[in-house]
Amino acid sequence: MEKDSKIYVAGHRGMVGSAIVRNLEEKGYTNIVGKTSEQLNLMRQEDVEKFFEEENPEYVFLAAAKVGGINANNTYPAEFIYNNLMIEANIIHSAYKYDVRKLLFLGSSCIYPKMAPQPLKEEYLLTGPLEPTNEAYAIAKISGIELCKFYRRQYGCDFISAMPTNLYGINDNFDLETSHVLPALIRKFHEAKVNRDKDVVVWGTGKPKREFLYVDDLADACVHLINNYSDDIHINVGTGVDIEIRELAAIIKSVVGYEGDIINDLSKPDGTPKKVLDVGLLESTGWNYSVELKEGISKVYEWYLTRNYNVI
C-alpha cells in the first residue's frame, strides 16, 4: 500500500477496526475511510455496492462482524450466522465488482474443529465437528474464508484471510451478557473490588487453555500481511502461547488489585478444552507479537478506568 492509497476499514469503530485505523495512522497512511452502521448498513447489498461505487477504495480491511462470547453465541445463533454471512458476502463481492486491489478478511480461531490436534494448523480447517457453542459464528467465518479463496481462484482477486486467536484490548466489550472471557473478568474483578465482595465467580472449571493476543498486535499483523502476504491459504495470527483460564483469572485479579477469593461455577460450560494456534506460517512472513499478556491486561485496565466505570 502507498501512504496515500484509499483504505476502507469496515468496522472501524470496533475493537479490531479501531486498532487497525490506529496502526495505519501511526505508519503514516493518510487516506482512510470508515462508515458507521448508521451511515452504511453492511447487511444491505445495494447500500454496500453504492458505497464501493462512490468511494472506490483500493484496499479493504474487513473487520466488521457480530461478535460475542460463549453465552452470546449460544443464545443468538441465528443472528450470528445471518449478520456475519451478509456482511462478508456484500463486502467481498463489492470488492471484486469494483476492482479493489487487495482485501483482508478477518475470521476467528473458532473455525477449527473442537477436538483438532494442538497447536491448530491452517490445514486442520474442515477436518471435524465444530464446538457446538459457537458453531453458527464459526460457519459464517469459514464461509468468508471460502469466499476469498474462490474469488481468488475464479476472478484472480488478491483477497486473503487472517484468523486471529482470542483478542482483547482497548474498545473491548465489557457487557457480561455478550463479552468474551478476558474483558468479562476485568469487569467482574473491578466491580468486586469496588463493592468489597468476598469472592468472584468464574465460569467452568478454569482448566481450559486459551491463547490471547493484544488487539494492537493483531492490527500490526494485518497491515504487515496486506503488504507481505498473498495466498488462498488463510493464515493464523496469534502468540502461539496458551494459558489456563484460572491462571488468566489470577493475573487479572493481581492487575486489578482485588483481594477476595475466586470461585468456579461448575454448572457453566468450559467450551473447547484447549485452543492455541500454530503461528509458524505467520512467523515465516517476518512477523511476531510484542505485547505480553500481563502488560496488555494492564493497558486495558488503565483504559477501562477512564471509561466512566465505577472507580474507587
Secondary structure, DSSP 8 states (H G I E B T S, - for coil): --TT--EEEETTTSHHHHHHHHHHHHTT---EE---TTT--TT-HHHHHHHHHHH--SEEEE-------HHHHHH-HHHHHHHHHHHHHHHHHHHHHTT-SEEEEE--GGGS-TT--SSB-GGGTTSS---GGGHHHHHHHHHHHHHHHHHHHHH---EEEEEE-EEE-TT----TTT--HHHHHHHHHHHHHHHT-SEEEEES-S--EE-EEEHHHHHHHHHHHHHH---SS-EEES-S--EEHHHHHHHHHHHHT--SEEEEETTS---SSEE-B--HHHHHTT------HHHHHHHHHHHHTTTT----
